[in-house]
Amino acid sequence: MHYPWWHVPVLTSPMLIAAIAVVHVLVSHYAVGGGLFLAVEAAYAYQKRDREYLAYLRRHAGFFILLTVVFGAITGVGIWWTIGLASPLSTEVLIRTFVFGWATEWVFFVLELSAGFIFYYYWGRLPEKTHLTIGWIYALAAWISLVLITGITAFMLHPGDWIKPGSQNFWAAFFNPQFIPQTIARTGGALLLSSLYVYLHASLTVKEARLRDLIGSRSARPALLGAIMVTVGGLGWFYYLPESAAAALESAAVLTVLVVLIFALTVAVFLMLYLGPYRNPGWLTPGFALALFLMGLAAFSTGEFIREAVRKPYVVYNVVLSNQVLPQEVEGLKQGGYLEGGLWTKALVQQEYPQTIGADGAIDGKRLLELPAADRRRLGEVLFQHHCNDCHAVRRGYSAVGPLVRGWTHEMIHDLIVDLDQAPFFMPPWCGTEPEAQLIADYLESIAPERPGGMLPMAAGIGGD
């Protein structure tokens, strides 16, 4: 049974997930690295009895709590809301597989929130040692949350031995081939991003040169370490890519360009950190800090896009296809029909087209093709909505199909559908019957824009001898 279809016009539901998730990731990594920054720097300021630095750290903690705890929590809930609607089958698989991991993460998340509020609101009201202990509790709880969630998201790219019979347990899923590389990269990203947030905040709020230089120089070391960890983790991520993901990365020109962009941005950020805050703390101006911040966000966001894109044709590699179908269900749907195989699609056909139901109560493919052209296109649209709209918009928007088939004949569209996973191998296989392929070809032909002028075939004899 496939789930009901959730329509997000133009943007498509996966891109809505991406829009919310990327924002959340940029904030949640700051929640981890920023917690480490506050714990380490508060200890340093207490040791040096630097009242000005302590006053700044307290102001930064207020900014930190507002951004990571309040806004971060809202976007985190937004991710759960969108994935539950856009990818219900994969969400179900992740919840069932990692129920122990999710429960553990929530324990540390509550501990993280509690420690964060105590650390900020009881600043100056607790003994120094107790205050620092609370800060380190927050930092460690936040990092453990990152590790737990990374194990789950890494599983989506490479389940490893979990897919083998008899190995489908939590530990096999969690300690997948991508777990260590992604944990290294995300820990490094947390260190790097937190320093960029600190630089931007300090450049705008600190006027005293000594304090600004101190913040720049002390934050540069974890930032440089973070950039190195991101690079090492990224290389490990690439080394442990599944075969289909590596092939998608090599064959998609846009992904190749984005990989080069990430490398260039990472090198640029590293050099700017080294030459700026590390060697010349006086460079910490609002313009310089903003440029560093934006370049860091661009590199991190591009990496998230690539990480999601290379999973195709799966949402969870070898477990759930991108159109919310299990691989083992494909052959059954090809034999029995996609419309027949879904509770919601079957109910629609029974209600609106009862003449297509055979004596055995199943949808008759031959009768589908006998419907009027408008009804064939209507059912083709239903097939597109459930089978294709998880990744494609219709006429306008993200990866819109209409412009992609501009100028194609019915036969060309049909041949692409039945061999969907052959030419663009990062697409899932066609999960319907031959008559259903004809229906969706009718629909796609109807939404294709007209062939643009100036691209008509050459008239006979023109250009010849």
PLY file of the C-alpha trace (Angstrom):
ply
format ascii 1.0
element vertex 465
property float x
property float y
property float z
element edge 464
property int vertex1
property int vertex2
end_header
0.00 0.00 0.00
1.38 3.41 -0.91
0.57 6.35 1.31
-1.65 9.34 0.41
-0.05 11.91 -1.84
0.98 15.25 -0.31
1.07 18.08 -2.83
3.51 20.98 -2.40
3.13 23.15 -5.52
6.25 24.24 -7.43
8.70 23.53 -4.59
7.76 19.81 -4.14
7.70 18.17 -0.73
11.34 16.93 -0.69
12.59 20.44 -1.40
10.42 21.77 1.42
12.11 19.23 3.69
15.49 20.40 2.40
14.68 24.07 2.97
13.74 23.44 6.61
16.42 20.83 7.24
19.33 22.90 5.93
18.34 25.85 8.12
18.03 23.50 11.08
21.40 21.88 10.39
23.13 25.26 10.25
21.67 26.14 13.63
21.96 22.70 15.28
25.67 22.44 14.50
26.13 25.83 16.13
24.27 24.40 19.14
26.99 21.73 19.43
30.08 23.79 18.65
28.77 26.84 20.47
28.24 24.79 23.61
31.85 23.65 23.50
32.97 27.23 22.87
31.05 28.59 25.87
32.29 25.84 28.20
35.96 26.21 27.19
35.96 29.99 27.08
34.06 30.41 30.33
36.67 28.24 32.03
39.45 30.37 30.50
37.77 33.65 31.51
37.18 32.43 35.08
40.81 31.31 35.33
42.15 34.65 34.03
39.60 36.66 36.01
38.78 38.49 32.80
35.55 40.26 33.68
35.15 41.86 30.26
35.43 38.49 28.54
32.96 36.94 30.99
30.51 39.77 30.31
30.82 39.14 26.56
30.37 35.37 26.98
27.19 36.00 28.96
25.83 38.22 26.17
26.83 35.61 23.59
25.09 32.91 25.64
21.82 34.87 25.39
22.17 35.08 21.61
23.14 31.41 21.54
20.10 30.26 23.56
17.68 32.34 21.49
18.99 31.02 18.19
19.73 27.38 18.99
17.15 26.48 21.61
14.17 28.53 20.44
14.62 28.74 16.67
16.46 25.41 16.51
13.64 23.62 18.32
11.03 25.10 15.98
12.90 23.98 12.84
13.52 20.57 14.40
9.79 20.05 14.85
9.34 21.32 11.27
11.57 18.53 9.99
9.50 15.86 11.73
6.28 17.39 10.39
7.49 17.55 6.79
9.21 14.14 6.61
6.14 12.48 8.12
4.01 13.90 5.30
6.49 13.80 2.42
8.27 10.51 3.15
5.98 8.50 5.43
7.34 5.08 4.49
10.99 6.01 5.04
10.04 7.80 8.27
8.30 4.63 9.42
11.39 2.55 8.62
13.68 4.94 10.51
11.41 5.06 13.57
11.07 1.27 13.74
14.78 0.66 13.19
16.06 3.36 15.54
13.40 3.58 18.23
16.09 3.01 20.89
18.30 5.66 19.29
15.50 8.21 19.05
14.52 7.63 22.68
18.14 8.02 23.79
18.53 11.18 21.75
15.45 12.69 23.35
16.92 12.03 26.81
20.08 13.90 25.88
18.05 16.60 24.14
16.07 17.30 27.33
19.33 17.26 29.30
20.83 19.67 26.76
17.90 22.10 27.00
17.83 22.01 30.79
21.58 22.55 31.11
21.52 25.35 28.52
18.84 27.32 30.35
20.51 26.81 33.73
23.89 27.83 32.32
22.49 31.10 30.97
19.83 32.11 33.50
21.91 31.22 36.56
25.05 32.97 35.28
26.55 34.81 38.24
24.24 33.04 40.70
26.08 29.72 40.81
29.58 28.98 42.09
32.11 29.03 39.25
32.82 25.31 39.45
29.12 24.42 39.38
28.48 26.85 36.53
31.27 25.29 34.45
30.01 21.80 35.23
26.59 22.77 33.87
28.27 24.19 30.76
30.15 20.96 30.12
26.98 18.91 30.70
25.32 20.96 27.98
28.28 20.62 25.60
28.59 16.85 25.99
24.82 16.27 25.77
24.65 18.33 22.58
27.56 16.42 21.02
26.05 13.04 21.95
22.78 14.16 20.31
24.78 14.95 17.16
26.42 11.51 17.24
23.09 9.71 17.67
21.38 11.58 14.86
24.40 11.20 12.59
24.22 7.42 12.96
20.63 7.54 11.73
21.19 9.92 8.80
24.33 8.01 7.78
22.24 4.82 7.71
20.04 6.41 5.04
23.01 6.64 2.69
24.59 3.26 3.47
22.80 0.71 5.74
25.80 -1.62 5.48
25.32 -5.14 6.90
21.87 -4.25 8.25
20.25 -5.25 4.95
21.58 -8.82 5.30
19.09 -11.40 6.67
19.46 -11.84 10.41
21.37 -8.57 10.86
18.47 -6.13 11.09
19.08 -4.83 14.58
19.80 -1.39 16.01
23.55 -1.80 16.40
24.11 -3.08 12.85
22.10 -0.14 11.54
23.76 2.47 13.73
27.38 1.45 13.15
27.09 1.63 9.38
30.03 2.38 7.02
29.15 6.09 6.86
28.87 6.60 10.63
32.48 7.45 11.52
33.23 9.66 8.47
30.03 11.65 8.94
30.56 11.96 12.70
34.05 13.38 12.09
32.75 15.76 9.42
29.79 16.95 11.49
31.87 17.45 14.62
34.31 19.48 12.54
31.44 21.39 11.01
30.12 22.21 14.46
33.50 23.60 15.53
33.88 25.60 12.33
30.36 27.00 12.19
30.35 27.98 15.86
33.51 30.05 15.35
31.95 31.78 12.35
28.87 32.62 14.44
31.14 33.93 17.20
33.16 36.06 14.78
30.06 37.64 13.31
28.46 38.29 16.70
31.69 39.68 18.20
32.45 41.91 15.22
29.02 43.55 15.58
28.81 43.80 19.38
32.38 44.19 20.70
33.97 47.62 20.35
37.03 47.20 22.57
40.01 46.11 20.43
41.72 43.93 23.06
38.61 41.85 23.64
37.82 41.55 19.95
41.36 40.36 19.21
41.18 37.86 22.08
37.93 36.39 20.77
39.32 36.15 17.25
42.58 34.46 18.19
41.06 31.97 20.65
38.28 30.95 18.30
40.60 30.49 15.32
42.16 27.23 16.56
38.91 25.23 16.85
37.79 26.73 13.54
40.94 25.55 11.75
40.65 22.15 13.41
37.02 22.00 12.30
37.94 22.75 8.69
40.51 19.92 8.75
37.97 17.50 10.29
35.37 18.41 7.66
37.91 17.63 4.94
38.97 14.30 6.50
35.37 13.28 7.15
34.39 14.29 3.62
37.10 12.09 2.13
35.87 9.19 4.28
32.30 9.90 3.18
33.38 9.68 -0.46
35.40 6.49 0.11
32.44 4.68 1.69
29.80 5.79 -0.84
27.61 2.95 -2.15
28.25 2.10 -5.79
25.09 3.76 -7.12
25.74 6.93 -5.10
29.30 7.19 -6.40
28.03 6.70 -9.96
25.40 9.40 -9.50
28.07 11.77 -8.21
30.30 11.09 -11.22
27.59 11.29 -13.87
25.67 14.38 -12.72
27.51 17.46 -13.93
25.82 19.76 -11.42
26.99 17.57 -8.52
30.54 17.57 -9.86
30.47 21.36 -10.01
29.11 21.53 -6.46
31.88 19.24 -5.17
34.47 21.57 -6.70
32.62 24.52 -5.14
32.76 22.93 -1.68
36.48 22.28 -2.04
37.12 25.86 -3.18
35.01 27.37 -0.39
36.64 25.17 2.26
40.13 26.17 1.12
39.11 29.83 1.03
37.61 29.71 4.52
40.68 27.92 5.89
43.05 30.50 4.40
40.91 33.40 5.61
40.82 31.91 9.11
44.58 31.37 9.16
45.55 34.74 7.70
42.81 36.59 9.56
41.77 35.72 13.14
44.66 33.29 13.72
47.57 35.43 12.48
45.97 38.87 12.42
43.11 39.13 14.95
42.70 42.79 14.04
41.11 41.68 10.76
37.95 40.77 12.68
35.77 43.47 11.16
32.04 43.13 10.41
32.70 42.85 6.67
35.40 40.20 7.05
33.33 38.24 9.58
30.24 38.39 7.35
32.21 37.15 4.33
33.59 34.23 6.38
30.12 33.45 7.73
28.42 33.42 4.33
31.16 31.32 2.73
30.94 28.82 5.56
27.16 28.59 5.25
27.45 28.15 1.47
29.97 25.31 1.80
27.94 23.55 4.49
24.61 23.93 2.66
26.12 22.67 -0.60
27.47 19.63 1.21
24.00 18.89 2.61
22.50 19.13 -0.88
25.05 16.69 -2.30
24.57 14.28 0.61
20.84 14.15 -0.11
21.16 14.02 -3.90
23.50 11.04 -4.15
21.05 8.75 -2.33
18.87 8.55 -5.43
17.05 6.44 -6.48
16.54 5.74 -2.78
15.48 7.66 0.28
17.06 4.91 2.37
19.67 3.08 0.28
18.47 -0.38 -0.83
15.52 -0.11 1.60
13.04 2.58 0.42
12.90 3.99 -3.11
12.46 7.71 -3.65
8.83 7.20 -4.72
8.01 5.58 -1.36
8.02 1.99 -2.64
9.99 -0.89 -1.14
12.30 -2.57 -3.69
10.66 -5.94 -3.04
7.27 -4.48 -4.00
8.30 -3.39 -7.50
7.67 -6.64 -9.37
4.29 -7.13 -7.72
3.19 -3.64 -8.75
4.39 -4.25 -12.29
2.26 -7.36 -12.45
-0.82 -6.26 -10.53
-0.76 -2.54 -11.29
0.23 0.56 -9.38
-3.35 1.80 -9.16
-4.45 -1.58 -7.88
-1.63 -1.75 -5.33
-2.54 1.42 -3.44
-5.46 1.78 -1.06
-6.10 5.38 -2.09
-5.57 4.96 -5.82
-7.74 1.83 -5.92
-10.55 3.63 -4.07
-10.40 6.55 -6.53
-10.66 4.26 -9.57
-13.52 2.28 -8.01
-15.45 5.47 -7.28
-14.84 7.47 -10.46
-14.29 4.72 -13.06
-16.27 1.65 -11.94
-16.41 0.44 -15.56
-12.71 -0.43 -15.34
-13.22 -2.93 -12.52
-13.24 -6.55 -13.68
-15.35 -9.45 -12.45
-12.63 -10.37 -9.95
-12.81 -6.91 -8.37
-9.42 -5.85 -9.72
-8.67 -2.98 -12.09
-8.60 -4.21 -15.69
-5.72 -2.68 -17.66
-7.45 -3.15 -21.02
-10.50 -1.25 -19.80
-8.26 1.61 -18.67
-7.11 2.08 -22.26
-10.72 2.13 -23.49
-11.52 5.24 -21.45
-11.96 8.60 -23.22
-8.77 10.62 -23.72
-9.61 13.09 -20.94
-10.15 10.27 -18.44
-6.93 8.58 -19.50
-5.06 11.79 -18.83
-6.84 12.15 -15.50
-5.65 8.72 -14.37
-2.21 9.48 -15.79
-2.14 12.53 -13.53
-3.06 10.35 -10.54
-0.20 7.99 -11.41
2.19 10.93 -11.71
1.07 12.39 -8.40
1.72 9.19 -6.47
4.62 7.72 -8.43
6.63 10.79 -9.50
5.66 13.90 -7.56
7.92 13.07 -4.63
10.76 14.35 -6.81
9.19 16.28 -9.70
6.96 19.31 -10.07
4.52 19.40 -12.99
4.90 22.39 -15.35
6.86 24.83 -13.17
9.13 24.35 -10.20
11.82 22.02 -8.98
12.75 19.43 -11.63
9.45 20.08 -13.45
8.62 17.25 -15.86
6.73 19.30 -18.43
9.79 21.16 -19.77
11.86 17.96 -19.60
9.65 16.22 -22.17
9.18 19.27 -24.40
9.19 18.13 -28.02
9.03 14.43 -27.14
6.62 12.09 -28.91
4.22 9.81 -27.05
6.41 6.82 -27.93
9.55 8.50 -26.57
7.84 9.32 -23.29
6.43 5.79 -23.01
9.81 4.20 -23.65
11.41 6.37 -20.98
8.74 5.40 -18.45
9.02 1.64 -18.88
12.82 1.87 -18.66
12.82 4.59 -16.04
15.80 3.24 -14.12
17.93 2.39 -17.17
18.97 5.69 -18.79
18.83 8.06 -15.80
19.86 5.26 -13.41
19.34 7.48 -10.36
15.56 7.26 -10.90
13.46 4.46 -9.39
12.06 1.72 -11.66
8.62 2.03 -13.17
6.22 0.36 -10.73
3.17 -0.15 -12.93
1.75 -2.14 -15.81
2.04 -1.48 -19.55
-1.46 0.09 -19.76
-0.58 2.38 -16.84
2.59 3.42 -18.66
0.39 4.45 -21.59
-1.81 6.51 -19.24
1.05 8.44 -17.69
2.58 8.99 -21.14
-0.75 10.52 -22.22
-0.65 12.86 -19.25
2.99 13.88 -19.64
2.47 14.57 -23.34
-0.42 16.87 -22.42
1.63 19.00 -19.98
4.69 19.40 -22.22
5.09 22.99 -23.48
5.11 23.68 -27.20
8.38 23.21 -29.02
10.07 26.66 -29.13
10.35 28.53 -32.40
13.64 28.35 -34.28
14.11 24.70 -33.36
12.00 23.11 -36.08
13.55 20.35 -38.16
15.37 21.64 -41.25
13.39 21.60 -44.47
14.52 19.12 -47.10
17.36 20.43 -49.20
18.33 23.32 -46.91
22.02 23.19 -46.16
22.65 20.50 -48.77
24.65 20.62 -51.99
0 1
1 2
2 3
3 4
4 5
5 6
6 7
7 8
8 9
9 10
10 11
11 12
12 13
13 14
14 15
15 16
16 17
17 18
18 19
19 20
20 21
21 22
22 23
23 24
24 25
25 26
26 27
27 28
28 29
29 30
30 31
31 32
32 33
33 34
34 35
35 36
36 37
37 38
38 39
39 40
40 41
41 42
42 43
43 44
44 45
45 46
46 47
47 48
48 49
49 50
50 51
51 52
52 53
53 54
54 55
55 56
56 57
57 58
58 59
59 60
60 61
61 62
62 63
63 64
64 65
65 66
66 67
67 68
68 69
69 70
70 71
71 72
72 73
73 74
74 75
75 76
76 77
77 78
78 79
79 80
80 81
81 82
82 83
83 84
84 85
85 86
86 87
87 88
88 89
89 90
90 91
91 92
92 93
93 94
94 95
95 96
96 97
97 98
98 99
99 100
100 101
101 102
102 103
103 104
104 105
105 106
106 107
107 108
108 109
109 110
110 111
111 112
112 113
113 114
114 115
115 116
116 117
117 118
118 119
119 120
120 121
121 122
122 123
123 124
124 125
125 126
126 127
127 128
128 129
129 130
130 131
131 132
132 133
133 134
134 135
135 136
136 137
137 138
138 139
139 140
140 141
141 142
142 143
143 144
144 145
145 146
146 147
147 148
148 149
149 150
150 151
151 152
152 153
153 154
154 155
155 156
156 157
157 158
158 159
159 160
160 161
161 162
162 163
163 164
164 165
165 166
166 167
167 168
168 169
169 170
170 171
171 172
172 173
173 174
174 175
175 176
176 177
177 178
178 179
179 180
180 181
181 182
182 183
183 184
184 185
185 186
186 187
187 188
188 189
189 190
190 191
191 192
192 193
193 194
194 195
195 196
196 197
197 198
198 199
199 200
200 201
201 202
202 203
203 204
204 205
205 206
206 207
207 208
208 209
209 210
210 211
211 212
212 213
213 214
214 215
215 216
216 217
217 218
218 219
219 220
220 221
221 222
222 223
223 224
224 225
225 226
226 227
227 228
228 229
229 230
230 231
231 232
232 233
233 234
234 235
235 236
236 237
237 238
238 239
239 240
240 241
241 242
242 243
243 244
244 245
245 246
246 247
247 248
248 249
249 250
250 251
251 252
252 253
253 254
254 255
255 256
256 257
257 258
258 259
259 260
260 261
261 262
262 263
263 264
264 265
265 266
266 267
267 268
268 269
269 270
270 271
271 272
272 273
273 274
274 275
275 276
276 277
277 278
278 279
279 280
280 281
281 282
282 283
283 284
284 285
285 286
286 287
287 288
288 289
289 290
290 291
291 292
292 293
293 294
294 295
295 296
296 297
297 298
298 299
299 300
300 301
301 302
302 303
303 304
304 305
305 306
306 307
307 308
308 309
309 310
310 311
311 312
312 313
313 314
314 315
315 316
316 317
317 318
318 319
319 320
320 321
321 322
322 323
323 324
324 325
325 326
326 327
327 328
328 329
329 330
330 331
331 332
332 333
333 334
334 335
335 336
336 337
337 338
338 339
339 340
340 341
341 342
342 343
343 344
344 345
345 346
346 347
347 348
348 349
349 350
350 351
351 352
352 353
353 354
354 355
355 356
356 357
357 358
358 359
359 360
360 361
361 362
362 363
363 364
364 365
365 366
366 367
367 368
368 369
369 370
370 371
371 372
372 373
373 374
374 375
375 376
376 377
377 378
378 379
379 380
380 381
381 382
382 383
383 384
384 385
385 386
386 387
387 388
388 389
389 390
390 391
391 392
392 393
393 394
394 395
395 396
396 397
397 398
398 399
399 400
400 401
401 402
402 403
403 404
404 405
405 406
406 407
407 408
408 409
409 410
410 411
411 412
412 413
413 414
414 415
415 416
416 417
417 418
418 419
419 420
420 421
421 422
422 423
423 424
424 425
425 426
426 427
427 428
428 429
429 430
430 431
431 432
432 433
433 434
434 435
435 436
436 437
437 438
438 439
439 440
440 441
441 442
442 443
443 444
444 445
445 446
446 447
447 448
448 449
449 450
450 451
451 452
452 453
453 454
454 455
455 456
456 457
457 458
458 459
459 460
460 461
461 462
462 463
463 464
